[in-house]
Amino acid sequence: MTRLYMDTWAASYGAAFQGGDGPSSPSTAKIETHHEVDTEAWHPIVAPEGVRPPDVVLLVDGVQRVDGTLSTEEDDGASFPGLAASYAAGVVRCDLARGAAELAGAQVARALFTASPSVGDVIAGQVRYAVHKVSGSGELSKLQGSVQGPLTALEVEISATARTDGDLLVVDGPLRGRRHLPRTIGYVKTQQSQYLPPALALVVTALRPWQRSPVFALGTAWGGWSWYMRLPGSSGAPWSGIVRVECSPDLSIEQAVELANLSLVTLPRFASTSYKDPRAPQNLIPIAGLERRLRGLLGDPRLLHRALTLATARLT
């Protein structure tokens, strides 16, 4: 008999699983599933006795916003689009020993992304948009993706200032350019592709809260060691509350398993609830608070748009 489930993740955010037909859409990435547990013996895993969360957990995230789109007129008659964007990164320090959380650092940056060879920084009132040259034709549809690199660099910079011995750094999203950071995991809350074959995907959907899958190797350009876990507070639907966690491919399988067990006793305690967060339980409580704080730091978008309009009018 067909079963229906209501996803606890609010429909206005899409779905907790995204892309194609959801998590059943196969990925072309090469997957190795035998490293921690033989593929034929895959089963849900609980954390071994004695594994305790670290005293300090750092959660880092970044936000970005388009403040305005511009275009240039070059001396030779050519024209290039530009994207004025604000972005910010911050880190929350959760002291589990004291039961306290605080903003450990935040930084805002603004830039004009364009392929124009001649444009300079744009001064909009009291705000400077530093020019960031992009390669290629600089199509407007692709410019927003150019913000991710500087934003990742800002996240690395801000998290480095807050690190202490023995902490665990949790990055909201894939690790990307942060795979070199020690004791760092990437937290992927939306599942865009199904990396595992159907038989092993059944192991994932059979997970109960506070359980994880075995560690597997994800052979993509951005991949590494990875595993799935289910957070508490899910609706019971097959993929509800399922998140994917990853760590650096430079680690040994033993080190990856250690981080997997550490994440299993740490991340579920931060799971959100549906009456507080429309992206529950995947949107971790410290991350949700950090996002709100960072978006506030970006400033009033209406004032910035007006300042950009006046600045470009003066240049014209």
C-alpha positions as protocol buffer text, in pm:
chain_id: "A"
residue {
  index: 1
  type: MET
  ca { x: 0 y: 0 z: 0 }
}
residue {
  index: 2
  type: THR
  ca { x: 132 y: 345 z: -93 }
}
residue {
  index: 3
  type: ARG
  ca { x: 232 y: 561 z: 201 }
}
residue {
  index: 4
  type: LEU
  ca { x: 224 y: 938 z: 215 }
}
residue {
  index: 5
  type: TYR
  ca { x: 432 y: 1157 z: 443 }
}
residue {
  index: 6
  type: MET
  ca { x: 435 y: 1527 z: 512 }
}
residue {
  index: 7
  type: ASP
  ca { x: 791 y: 1661 z: 508 }
}
residue {
  index: 8
  type: THR
  ca { x: 868 y: 1863 z: 822 }
}
residue {
  index: 9
  type: TRP
  ca { x: 1079 y: 2088 z: 597 }
}
residue {
  index: 10
  type: ALA
  ca { x: 848 y: 2374 z: 489 }
}
residue {
  index: 11
  type: ALA
  ca { x: 737 y: 2358 z: 125 }
}
residue {
  index: 12
  type: SER
  ca { x: 838 y: 2723 z: 69 }
}
residue {
  index: 13
  type: TYR
  ca { x: 1202 y: 2606 z: 82 }
}
residue {
  index: 14
  type: GLY
  ca { x: 1151 y: 2337 z: -180 }
}
residue {
  index: 15
  type: ALA
  ca { x: 1222 y: 1999 z: -24 }
}
residue {
  index: 16
  type: ALA
  ca { x: 1489 y: 1849 z: 197 }
}
residue {
  index: 17
  type: PHE
  ca { x: 1587 y: 1642 z: -105 }
}
residue {
  index: 18
  type: GLN
  ca { x: 1627 y: 1830 z: -433 }
}
residue {
  index: 19
  type: GLY
  ca { x: 1727 y: 1788 z: -794 }
}
residue {
  index: 20
  type: GLY
  ca { x: 1564 y: 1581 z: -1068 }
}
residue {
  index: 21
  type: ASP
  ca { x: 1347 y: 1317 z: -905 }
}
residue {
  index: 22
  type: GLY
  ca { x: 1491 y: 1386 z: -562 }
}
residue {
  index: 23
  type: PRO
  ca { x: 1722 y: 1142 z: -389 }
}
residue {
  index: 24
  type: SER
  ca { x: 1639 y: 869 z: -640 }
}
residue {
  index: 25
  type: SER
  ca { x: 1821 y: 1063 z: -914 }
}
residue {
  index: 26
  type: PRO
  ca { x: 2148 y: 870 z: -959 }
}
residue {
  index: 27
  type: SER
  ca { x: 2483 y: 1046 z: -951 }
}
residue {
  index: 28
  type: THR
  ca { x: 2760 y: 964 z: -1196 }
}
residue {
  index: 29
  type: ALA
  ca { x: 3025 y: 1003 z: -924 }
}
residue {
  index: 30
  type: LYS
  ca { x: 3244 y: 705 z: -845 }
}
residue {
  index: 31
  type: ILE
  ca { x: 3153 y: 566 z: -503 }
}
residue {
  index: 32
  type: GLU
  ca { x: 3353 y: 324 z: -285 }
}
residue {
  index: 33
  type: THR
  ca { x: 3141 y: 175 z: -8 }
}
residue {
  index: 34
  type: HIS
  ca { x: 3362 y: -99 z: 136 }
}
residue {
  index: 35
  type: HIS
  ca { x: 3609 y: 98 z: 349 }
}
residue {
  index: 36
  type: GLU
  ca { x: 3445 y: 94 z: 693 }
}
residue {
  index: 37
  type: VAL
  ca { x: 3202 y: -196 z: 642 }
}
residue {
  index: 38
  type: ASP
  ca { x: 3190 y: -451 z: 360 }
}
residue {
  index: 39
  type: THR
  ca { x: 2932 y: -338 z: 107 }
}
residue {
  index: 40
  type: GLU
  ca { x: 2728 y: -655 z: 154 }
}
residue {
  index: 41
  type: ALA
  ca { x: 2715 y: -597 z: 530 }
}
residue {
  index: 42
  type: TRP
  ca { x: 2601 y: -234 z: 535 }
}
residue {
  index: 43
  type: HIS
  ca { x: 2381 y: -155 z: 837 }
}
residue {
  index: 44
  type: PRO
  ca { x: 2283 y: 142 z: 1058 }
}
residue {
  index: 45
  type: ILE
  ca { x: 2560 y: 237 z: 1302 }
}
residue {
  index: 46
  type: VAL
  ca { x: 2534 y: 391 z: 1647 }
}
residue {
  index: 47
  type: ALA
  ca { x: 2820 y: 570 z: 1819 }
}
residue {
  index: 48
  type: PRO
  ca { x: 3043 y: 341 z: 2025 }
}
residue {
  index: 49
  type: GLU
  ca { x: 3029 y: 372 z: 2401 }
}
residue {
  index: 50
  type: GLY
  ca { x: 3269 y: 628 z: 2534 }
}
residue {
  index: 51
  type: VAL
  ca { x: 3242 y: 868 z: 2238 }
}
residue {
  index: 52
  type: ARG
  ca { x: 3161 y: 1210 z: 2375 }
}
residue {
  index: 53
  type: PRO
  ca { x: 3105 y: 1542 z: 2194 }
}
residue {
  index: 54
  type: PRO
  ca { x: 3388 y: 1794 z: 2211 }
}
residue {
  index: 55
  type: ASP
  ca { x: 3373 y: 2067 z: 2472 }
}
residue {
  index: 56
  type: VAL
  ca { x: 3366 y: 2332 z: 2199 }
}
residue {
  index: 57
  type: VAL
  ca { x: 3183 y: 2319 z: 1864 }
}
residue {
  index: 58
  type: LEU
  ca { x: 3227 y: 2595 z: 1608 }
}
residue {
  index: 59
  type: LEU
  ca { x: 2960 y: 2636 z: 1341 }
}
residue {
  index: 60
  type: VAL
  ca { x: 3046 y: 2860 z: 1045 }
}
residue {
  index: 61
  type: ASP
  ca { x: 2815 y: 2987 z: 773 }
}
residue {
  index: 62
  type: GLY
  ca { x: 2794 y: 3258 z: 514 }
}
residue {
  index: 63
  type: VAL
  ca { x: 2518 y: 3451 z: 339 }
}
residue {
  index: 64
  type: GLN
  ca { x: 2510 y: 3654 z: 19 }
}
residue {
  index: 65
  type: ARG
  ca { x: 2274 y: 3900 z: -142 }
}
residue {
  index: 66
  type: VAL
  ca { x: 2258 y: 4081 z: -475 }
}
residue {
  index: 67
  type: ASP
  ca { x: 2228 y: 4455 z: -412 }
}
residue {
  index: 68
  type: GLY
  ca { x: 2205 y: 4555 z: -776 }
}
residue {
  index: 69
  type: THR
  ca { x: 2292 y: 4468 z: -1135 }
}
residue {
  index: 70
  type: LEU
  ca { x: 2494 y: 4706 z: -1349 }
}
residue {
  index: 71
  type: SER
  ca { x: 2638 y: 4726 z: -1697 }
}
residue {
  index: 72
  type: THR
  ca { x: 2941 y: 4900 z: -1843 }
}
residue {
  index: 73
  type: GLU
  ca { x: 3004 y: 5084 z: -2166 }
}
residue {
  index: 74
  type: GLU
  ca { x: 3365 y: 5043 z: -2274 }
}
residue {
  index: 75
  type: ASP
  ca { x: 3563 y: 5282 z: -2491 }
}
residue {
  index: 76
  type: ASP
  ca { x: 3546 y: 5037 z: -2779 }
}
residue {
  index: 77
  type: GLY
  ca { x: 3168 y: 5013 z: -2755 }
}
residue {
  index: 78
  type: ALA
  ca { x: 3164 y: 4676 z: -2576 }
}
residue {
  index: 79
  type: SER
  ca { x: 2944 y: 4625 z: -2272 }
}
residue {
  index: 80
  type: PHE
  ca { x: 2982 y: 4398 z: -1972 }
}
residue {
  index: 81
  type: PRO
  ca { x: 2726 y: 4316 z: -1702 }
}
residue {
  index: 82
  type: GLY
  ca { x: 2814 y: 4360 z: -1337 }
}
residue {
  index: 83
  type: LEU
  ca { x: 2675 y: 4229 z: -1012 }
}
residue {
  index: 84
  type: ALA
  ca { x: 2701 y: 4433 z: -691 }
}
residue {
  index: 85
  type: ALA
  ca { x: 2681 y: 4187 z: -404 }
}
residue {
  index: 86
  type: SER
  ca { x: 2708 y: 4192 z: -27 }
}
residue {
  index: 87
  type: TYR
  ca { x: 2823 y: 3882 z: 157 }
}
residue {
  index: 88
  type: ALA
  ca { x: 2905 y: 3797 z: 516 }
}
residue {
  index: 89
  type: ALA
  ca { x: 3054 y: 3510 z: 714 }
}
residue {
  index: 90
  type: GLY
  ca { x: 3033 y: 3433 z: 1082 }
}
residue {
  index: 91
  type: VAL
  ca { x: 3106 y: 3165 z: 1337 }
}
residue {
  index: 92
  type: VAL
  ca { x: 2909 y: 3058 z: 1645 }
}
residue {
  index: 93
  type: ARG
  ca { x: 3104 y: 2915 z: 1938 }
}
residue {
  index: 94
  type: CYS
  ca { x: 2904 y: 2656 z: 2130 }
}
residue {
  index: 95
  type: ASP
  ca { x: 3062 y: 2572 z: 2465 }
}
residue {
  index: 96
  type: LEU
  ca { x: 2893 y: 2242 z: 2547 }
}
residue {
  index: 97
  type: ALA
  ca { x: 3071 y: 2217 z: 2880 }
}
residue {
  index: 98
  type: ARG
  ca { x: 2910 y: 2543 z: 2996 }
}
residue {
  index: 99
  type: GLY
  ca { x: 2593 y: 2513 z: 2792 }
}
residue {
  index: 100
  type: ALA
  ca { x: 2650 y: 2852 z: 2628 }
}
residue {
  index: 101
  type: ALA
  ca { x: 2666 y: 2981 z: 2270 }
}
residue {
  index: 102
  type: GLU
  ca { x: 2798 y: 3311 z: 2140 }
}
residue {
  index: 103
  type: LEU
  ca { x: 2890 y: 3484 z: 1819 }
}
residue {
  index: 104
  type: ALA
  ca { x: 3267 y: 3439 z: 1798 }
}
residue {
  index: 105
  type: GLY
  ca { x: 3319 y: 3656 z: 1493 }
}
residue {
  index: 106
  type: ALA
  ca { x: 3151 y: 3802 z: 1184 }
}
residue {
  index: 107
  type: GLN
  ca { x: 3268 y: 3999 z: 884 }
}
residue {
  index: 108
  type: VAL
  ca { x: 3090 y: 4171 z: 595 }
}
residue {
  index: 109
  type: ALA
  ca { x: 3234 y: 4233 z: 248 }
}
residue {
  index: 110
  type: ARG
  ca { x: 3096 y: 4389 z: -69 }
}
residue {
  index: 111
  type: ALA
  ca { x: 3218 y: 4353 z: -424 }
}
residue {
  index: 112
  type: LEU
  ca { x: 3135 y: 4430 z: -784 }
}
residue {
  index: 113
  type: PHE
  ca { x: 3171 y: 4116 z: -994 }
}
residue {
  index: 114
  type: THR
  ca { x: 3230 y: 4182 z: -1364 }
}
residue {
  index: 115
  type: ALA
  ca { x: 3447 y: 4086 z: -1659 }
}
residue {
  index: 116
  type: SER
  ca { x: 3494 y: 4451 z: -1757 }
}
residue {
  index: 117
  type: PRO
  ca { x: 3865 y: 4525 z: -1806 }
}
residue {
  index: 118
  type: SER
  ca { x: 3831 y: 4893 z: -1714 }
}
residue {
  index: 119
  type: VAL
  ca { x: 3577 y: 4938 z: -1435 }
}
residue {
  index: 120
  type: GLY
  ca { x: 3702 y: 5029 z: -1089 }
}
residue {
  index: 121
  type: ASP
  ca { x: 3562 y: 5020 z: -737 }
}
residue {
  index: 122
  type: VAL
  ca { x: 3216 y: 5169 z: -694 }
}
residue {
  index: 123
  type: ILE
  ca { x: 3162 y: 5405 z: -401 }
}
residue {
  index: 124
  type: ALA
  ca { x: 2794 y: 5404 z: -306 }
}
residue {
  index: 125
  type: GLY
  ca { x: 2748 y: 5652 z: -24 }
}
residue {
  index: 126
  type: GLN
  ca { x: 2956 y: 5524 z: 267 }
}
residue {
  index: 127
  type: VAL
  ca { x: 2996 y: 5178 z: 110 }
}
residue {
  index: 128
  type: ARG
  ca { x: 3268 y: 5058 z: -125 }
}
residue {
  index: 129
  type: TYR
  ca { x: 3207 y: 4775 z: -370 }
}
residue {
  index: 130
  type: ALA
  ca { x: 3558 y: 4652 z: -451 }
}
residue {
  index: 131
  type: VAL
  ca { x: 3585 y: 4534 z: -809 }
}
residue {
  index: 132
  type: HIS
  ca { x: 3632 y: 4160 z: -848 }
}
residue {
  index: 133
  type: LYS
  ca { x: 3728 y: 4065 z: -1202 }
}
residue {
  index: 134
  type: VAL
  ca { x: 3583 y: 3739 z: -1334 }
}
residue {
  index: 135
  type: SER
  ca { x: 3711 y: 3542 z: -1629 }
}
residue {
  index: 136
  type: GLY
  ca { x: 3525 y: 3468 z: -1949 }
}
residue {
  index: 137
  type: SER
  ca { x: 3244 y: 3671 z: -2098 }
}
residue {
  index: 138
  type: GLY
  ca { x: 3098 y: 3747 z: -1757 }
}
residue {
  index: 139
  type: GLU
  ca { x: 2741 y: 3649 z: -1838 }
}
residue {
  index: 140
  type: LEU
  ca { x: 2499 y: 3791 z: -1583 }
}
residue {
  index: 141
  type: SER
  ca { x: 2342 y: 3449 z: -1521 }
}
residue {
  index: 142
  type: LYS
  ca { x: 2682 y: 3315 z: -1410 }
}
residue {
  index: 143
  type: LEU
  ca { x: 2805 y: 3610 z: -1206 }
}
residue {
  index: 144
  type: GLN
  ca { x: 2625 y: 3514 z: -885 }
}
residue {
  index: 145
  type: GLY
  ca { x: 2821 y: 3189 z: -875 }
}
residue {
  index: 146
  type: SER
  ca { x: 3139 y: 3401 z: -865 }
}
residue {
  index: 147
  type: VAL
  ca { x: 3048 y: 3518 z: -514 }
}
residue {
  index: 148
  type: GLN
  ca { x: 3101 y: 3171 z: -366 }
}
residue {
  index: 149
  type: GLY
  ca { x: 3480 y: 3177 z: -390 }
}
residue {
  index: 150
  type: PRO
  ca { x: 3533 y: 3501 z: -194 }
}
residue {
  index: 151
  type: LEU
  ca { x: 3261 y: 3398 z: 51 }
}
residue {
  index: 152
  type: THR
  ca { x: 3434 y: 3067 z: 119 }
}
residue {
  index: 153
  type: ALA
  ca { x: 3764 y: 3249 z: 172 }
}
residue {
  index: 154
  type: LEU
  ca { x: 3590 y: 3481 z: 418 }
}
residue {
  index: 155
  type: GLU
  ca { x: 3447 y: 3182 z: 606 }
}
residue {
  index: 156
  type: VAL
  ca { x: 3795 y: 3028 z: 633 }
}
residue {
  index: 157
  type: GLU
  ca { x: 3938 y: 3356 z: 760 }
}
residue {
  index: 158
  type: ILE
  ca { x: 3669 y: 3416 z: 1021 }
}
residue {
  index: 159
  type: SER
  ca { x: 3669 y: 3059 z: 1152 }
}
residue {
  index: 160
  type: ALA
  ca { x: 4049 y: 3056 z: 1193 }
}
residue {
  index: 161
  type: THR
  ca { x: 4027 y: 3336 z: 1447 }
}
residue {
  index: 162
  type: ALA
  ca { x: 3792 y: 3134 z: 1671 }
}
residue {
  index: 163
  type: ARG
  ca { x: 3959 y: 2793 z: 1675 }
}
residue {
  index: 164
  type: THR
  ca { x: 4086 y: 2629 z: 1994 }
}
residue {
  index: 165
  type: ASP
  ca { x: 4259 y: 2299 z: 2067 }
}
residue {
  index: 166
  type: GLY
  ca { x: 4025 y: 2001 z: 2051 }
}
residue {
  index: 167
  type: ASP
  ca { x: 3728 y: 2182 z: 1897 }
}
residue {
  index: 168
  type: LEU
  ca { x: 3511 y: 2060 z: 1607 }
}
residue {
  index: 169
  type: LEU
  ca { x: 3444 y: 2295 z: 1315 }
}
residue {
  index: 170
  type: VAL
  ca { x: 3113 y: 2241 z: 1134 }
}
residue {
  index: 171
  type: VAL
  ca { x: 3079 y: 2407 z: 792 }
}
residue {
  index: 172
  type: ASP
  ca { x: 2723 y: 2461 z: 670 }
}
residue {
  index: 173
  type: GLY
  ca { x: 2736 y: 2302 z: 326 }
}
residue {
  index: 174
  type: PRO
  ca { x: 3006 y: 2111 z: 135 }
}
residue {
  index: 175
  type: LEU
  ca { x: 3367 y: 2160 z: 241 }
}
residue {
  index: 176
  type: ARG
  ca { x: 3481 y: 2290 z: -99 }
}
residue {
  index: 177
  type: GLY
  ca { x: 3803 y: 2487 z: -36 }
}
residue {
  index: 178
  type: ARG
  ca { x: 3817 y: 2404 z: 334 }
}
residue {
  index: 179
  type: ARG
  ca { x: 3926 y: 2041 z: 315 }
}
residue {
  index: 180
  type: HIS
  ca { x: 4268 y: 2130 z: 458 }
}
residue {
  index: 181
  type: LEU
  ca { x: 4124 y: 2252 z: 789 }
}
residue {
  index: 182
  type: PRO
  ca { x: 4179 y: 2011 z: 1084 }
}
residue {
  index: 183
  type: ARG
  ca { x: 3884 y: 1850 z: 1268 }
}
residue {
  index: 184
  type: THR
  ca { x: 3641 y: 1997 z: 1016 }
}
residue {
  index: 185
  type: ILE
  ca { x: 3324 y: 1848 z: 870 }
}
residue {
  index: 186
  type: GLY
  ca { x: 3084 y: 1969 z: 603 }
}
residue {
  index: 187
  type: TYR
  ca { x: 2713 y: 1956 z: 684 }
}
residue {
  index: 188
  type: VAL
  ca { x: 2488 y: 1911 z: 378 }
}
residue {
  index: 189
  type: LYS
  ca { x: 2122 y: 1945 z: 472 }
}
residue {
  index: 190
  type: THR
  ca { x: 1960 y: 1912 z: 129 }
}
residue {
  index: 191
  type: GLN
  ca { x: 2014 y: 1598 z: -81 }
}
residue {
  index: 192
  type: GLN
  ca { x: 2044 y: 1689 z: -448 }
}
residue {
  index: 193
  type: SER
  ca { x: 2168 y: 1353 z: -576 }
}
residue {
  index: 194
  type: GLN
  ca { x: 2147 y: 991 z: -475 }
}
residue {
  index: 195
  type: TYR
  ca { x: 2506 y: 871 z: -456 }
}
residue {
  index: 196
  type: LEU
  ca { x: 2435 y: 519 z: -332 }
}
residue {
  index: 197
  type: PRO
  ca { x: 2286 y: 224 z: -521 }
}
residue {
  index: 198
  type: PRO
  ca { x: 1925 y: 135 z: -427 }
}
residue {
  index: 199
  type: ALA
  ca { x: 2021 y: -148 z: -190 }
}
residue {
  index: 200
  type: LEU
  ca { x: 2244 y: 80 z: 18 }
}
residue {
  index: 201
  type: ALA
  ca { x: 1999 y: 370 z: -3 }
}
residue {
  index: 202
  type: LEU
  ca { x: 1756 y: 144 z: 183 }
}
residue {
  index: 203
  type: VAL
  ca { x: 2006 y: 133 z: 468 }
}
residue {
  index: 204
  type: VAL
  ca { x: 2001 y: 514 z: 478 }
}
residue {
  index: 205
  type: THR
  ca { x: 1621 y: 541 z: 482 }
}
residue {
  index: 206
  type: ALA
  ca { x: 1612 y: 276 z: 757 }
}
residue {
  index: 207
  type: LEU
  ca { x: 1823 y: 493 z: 987 }
}
residue {
  index: 208
  type: ARG
  ca { x: 1668 y: 598 z: 1315 }
}
residue {
  index: 209
  type: PRO
  ca { x: 1756 y: 924 z: 1493 }
}
residue {
  index: 210
  type: TRP
  ca { x: 2113 y: 919 z: 1629 }
}
residue {
  index: 211
  type: GLN
  ca { x: 2217 y: 655 z: 1373 }
}
residue {
  index: 212
  type: ARG
  ca { x: 2447 y: 689 z: 1072 }
}
residue {
  index: 213
  type: SER
  ca { x: 2544 y: 497 z: 763 }
}
residue {
  index: 214
  type: PRO
  ca { x: 2892 y: 352 z: 717 }
}
residue {
  index: 215
  type: VAL
  ca { x: 3154 y: 589 z: 581 }
}
residue {
  index: 216
  type: PHE
  ca { x: 3200 y: 579 z: 204 }
}
residue {
  index: 217
  type: ALA
  ca { x: 3436 y: 749 z: -41 }
}
residue {
  index: 218
  type: LEU
  ca { x: 3275 y: 1005 z: -270 }
}
residue {
  index: 219
  type: GLY
  ca { x: 3478 y: 1033 z: -588 }
}
residue {
  index: 220
  type: THR
  ca { x: 3393 y: 1379 z: -715 }
}
residue {
  index: 221
  type: ALA
  ca { x: 3606 y: 1686 z: -774 }
}
residue {
  index: 222
  type: TRP
  ca { x: 3485 y: 1822 z: -438 }
}
residue {
  index: 223
  type: GLY
  ca { x: 3434 y: 1487 z: -267 }
}
residue {
  index: 224
  type: GLY
  ca { x: 3601 y: 1301 z: 16 }
}
residue {
  index: 225
  type: TRP
  ca { x: 3481 y: 1073 z: 293 }
}
residue {
  index: 226
  type: SER
  ca { x: 3107 y: 1095 z: 353 }
}
residue {
  index: 227
  type: TRP
  ca { x: 2823 y: 943 z: 555 }
}
residue {
  index: 228
  type: TYR
  ca { x: 2452 y: 994 z: 618 }
}
residue {
  index: 229
  type: MET
  ca { x: 2276 y: 1037 z: 951 }
}
residue {
  index: 230
  type: ARG
  ca { x: 1921 y: 1095 z: 1068 }
}
residue {
  index: 231
  type: LEU
  ca { x: 1842 y: 1378 z: 1308 }
}
residue {
  index: 232
  type: PRO
  ca { x: 1575 y: 1360 z: 1578 }
}
residue {
  index: 233
  type: GLY
  ca { x: 1244 y: 1535 z: 1511 }
}
residue {
  index: 234
  type: SER
  ca { x: 1185 y: 1400 z: 1160 }
}
residue {
  index: 235
  type: SER
  ca { x: 839 y: 1309 z: 1031 }
}
residue {
  index: 236
  type: GLY
  ca { x: 916 y: 944 z: 965 }
}
residue {
  index: 237
  type: ALA
  ca { x: 922 y: 985 z: 588 }
}
residue {
  index: 238
  type: PRO
  ca { x: 1207 y: 793 z: 421 }
}
residue {
  index: 239
  type: TRP
  ca { x: 1439 y: 1093 z: 373 }
}
residue {
  index: 240
  type: SER
  ca { x: 1301 y: 1323 z: 641 }
}
residue {
  index: 241
  type: GLY
  ca { x: 1574 y: 1443 z: 875 }
}
residue {
  index: 242
  type: ILE
  ca { x: 1849 y: 1280 z: 669 }
}
residue {
  index: 243
  type: VAL
  ca { x: 2167 y: 1485 z: 628 }
}
residue {
  index: 244
  type: ARG
  ca { x: 2496 y: 1405 z: 459 }
}
residue {
  index: 245
  type: VAL
  ca { x: 2823 y: 1483 z: 636 }
}
residue {
  index: 246
  type: GLU
  ca { x: 3167 y: 1488 z: 476 }
}
residue {
  index: 247
  type: CYS
  ca { x: 3530 y: 1529 z: 570 }
}
residue {
  index: 248
  type: SER
  ca { x: 3862 y: 1566 z: 391 }
}
residue {
  index: 249
  type: PRO
  ca { x: 3980 y: 1294 z: 151 }
}
residue {
  index: 250
  type: ASP
  ca { x: 4330 y: 1348 z: 291 }
}
residue {
  index: 251
  type: LEU
  ca { x: 4230 y: 1168 z: 613 }
}
residue {
  index: 252
  type: SER
  ca { x: 4271 y: 796 z: 666 }
}
residue {
  index: 253
  type: ILE
  ca { x: 3959 y: 581 z: 692 }
}
residue {
  index: 254
  type: GLU
  ca { x: 4024 y: 547 z: 1066 }
}
residue {
  index: 255
  type: GLN
  ca { x: 4031 y: 925 z: 1106 }
}
residue {
  index: 256
  type: ALA
  ca { x: 3716 y: 961 z: 897 }
}
residue {
  index: 257
  type: VAL
  ca { x: 3533 y: 704 z: 1111 }
}
residue {
  index: 258
  type: GLU
  ca { x: 3644 y: 891 z: 1423 }
}
residue {
  index: 259
  type: LEU
  ca { x: 3494 y: 1212 z: 1286 }
}
residue {
  index: 260
  type: ALA
  ca { x: 3179 y: 1028 z: 1179 }
}
residue {
  index: 261
  type: ASN
  ca { x: 3123 y: 899 z: 1532 }
}
residue {
  index: 262
  type: LEU
  ca { x: 3203 y: 1242 z: 1675 }
}
residue {
  index: 263
  type: SER
  ca { x: 2947 y: 1405 z: 1445 }
}
residue {
  index: 264
  type: LEU
  ca { x: 2688 y: 1146 z: 1545 }
}
residue {
  index: 265
  type: VAL
  ca { x: 2704 y: 1242 z: 1914 }
}
residue {
  index: 266
  type: THR
  ca { x: 2728 y: 1615 z: 1836 }
}
residue {
  index: 267
  type: LEU
  ca { x: 2506 y: 1730 z: 1549 }
}
residue {
  index: 268
  type: PRO
  ca { x: 2170 y: 1580 z: 1662 }
}
residue {
  index: 269
  type: ARG
  ca { x: 2175 y: 1790 z: 1980 }
}
residue {
  index: 270
  type: PHE
  ca { x: 2153 y: 2102 z: 1757 }
}
residue {
  index: 271
  type: ALA
  ca { x: 1857 y: 1981 z: 1548 }
}
residue {
  index: 272
  type: SER
  ca { x: 1576 y: 2234 z: 1513 }
}
residue {
  index: 273
  type: THR
  ca { x: 1203 y: 2175 z: 1568 }
}
residue {
  index: 274
  type: SER
  ca { x: 925 y: 2244 z: 1321 }
}
residue {
  index: 275
  type: TYR
  ca { x: 740 y: 2495 z: 1537 }
}
residue {
  index: 276
  type: LYS
  ca { x: 1055 y: 2711 z: 1553 }
}
residue {
  index: 277
  type: ASP
  ca { x: 1209 y: 2662 z: 1210 }
}
residue {
  index: 278
  type: PRO
  ca { x: 1040 y: 2582 z: 875 }
}
residue {
  index: 279
  type: ARG
  ca { x: 1353 y: 2387 z: 770 }
}
residue {
  index: 280
  type: ALA
  ca { x: 1347 y: 2157 z: 1074 }
}
residue {
  index: 281
  type: PRO
  ca { x: 1518 y: 1944 z: 1176 }
}
residue {
  index: 282
  type: GLN
  ca { x: 1804 y: 1988 z: 927 }
}
residue {
  index: 283
  type: ASN
  ca { x: 1860 y: 2361 z: 979 }
}
residue {
  index: 284
  type: LEU
  ca { x: 2064 y: 2347 z: 1297 }
}
residue {
  index: 285
  type: ILE
  ca { x: 1961 y: 2594 z: 1568 }
}
residue {
  index: 286
  type: PRO
  ca { x: 2298 y: 2778 z: 1588 }
}
residue {
  index: 287
  type: ILE
  ca { x: 2312 y: 2803 z: 1207 }
}
residue {
  index: 288
  type: ALA
  ca { x: 1960 y: 2949 z: 1190 }
}
residue {
  index: 289
  type: GLY
  ca { x: 2048 y: 3214 z: 1447 }
}
residue {
  index: 290
  type: LEU
  ca { x: 2375 y: 3293 z: 1270 }
}
residue {
  index: 291
  type: GLU
  ca { x: 2199 y: 3335 z: 934 }
}
residue {
  index: 292
  type: ARG
  ca { x: 1957 y: 3587 z: 1084 }
}
residue {
  index: 293
  type: ARG
  ca { x: 2242 y: 3781 z: 1242 }
}
residue {
  index: 294
  type: LEU
  ca { x: 2447 y: 3787 z: 922 }
}
residue {
  index: 295
  type: ARG
  ca { x: 2155 y: 3899 z: 705 }
}
residue {
  index: 296
  type: GLY
  ca { x: 2100 y: 4185 z: 945 }
}
residue {
  index: 297
  type: LEU
  ca { x: 2467 y: 4284 z: 912 }
}
residue {
  index: 298
  type: LEU
  ca { x: 2433 y: 4309 z: 533 }
}
residue {
  index: 299
  type: GLY
  ca { x: 2237 y: 4632 z: 577 }
}
residue {
  index: 300
  type: ASP
  ca { x: 1913 y: 4764 z: 430 }
}
residue {
  index: 301
  type: PRO
  ca { x: 1889 y: 4643 z: 66 }
}
residue {
  index: 302
  type: ARG
  ca { x: 1667 y: 4936 z: -33 }
}
residue {
  index: 303
  type: LEU
  ca { x: 1918 y: 5194 z: 90 }
}
residue {
  index: 304
  type: LEU
  ca { x: 2207 y: 5015 z: -78 }
}
residue {
  index: 305
  type: HIS
  ca { x: 2016 y: 4987 z: -407 }
}
residue {
  index: 306
  type: ARG
  ca { x: 1940 y: 5358 z: -394 }
}
residue {
  index: 307
  type: ALA
  ca { x: 2304 y: 5442 z: -318 }
}
residue {
  index: 308
  type: LEU
  ca { x: 2417 y: 5227 z: -611 }
}
residue {
  index: 309
  type: THR
  ca { x: 2168 y: 5398 z: -841 }
}
residue {
  index: 310
  type: LEU
  ca { x: 2298 y: 5741 z: -742 }
}
residue {
  index: 311
  type: ALA
  ca { x: 2662 y: 5630 z: -770 }
}
residue {
  index: 312
  type: THR
  ca { x: 2620 y: 5494 z: -1123 }
}
residue {
  index: 313
  type: ALA
  ca { x: 2425 y: 5803 z: -1226 }
}
residue {
  index: 314
  type: ARG
  ca { x: 2717 y: 6022 z: -1118 }
}
residue {
  index: 315
  type: LEU
  ca { x: 2963 y: 5804 z: -1309 }
}
residue {
  index: 316
  type: THR
  ca { x: 2746 y: 5826 z: -1620 }
}
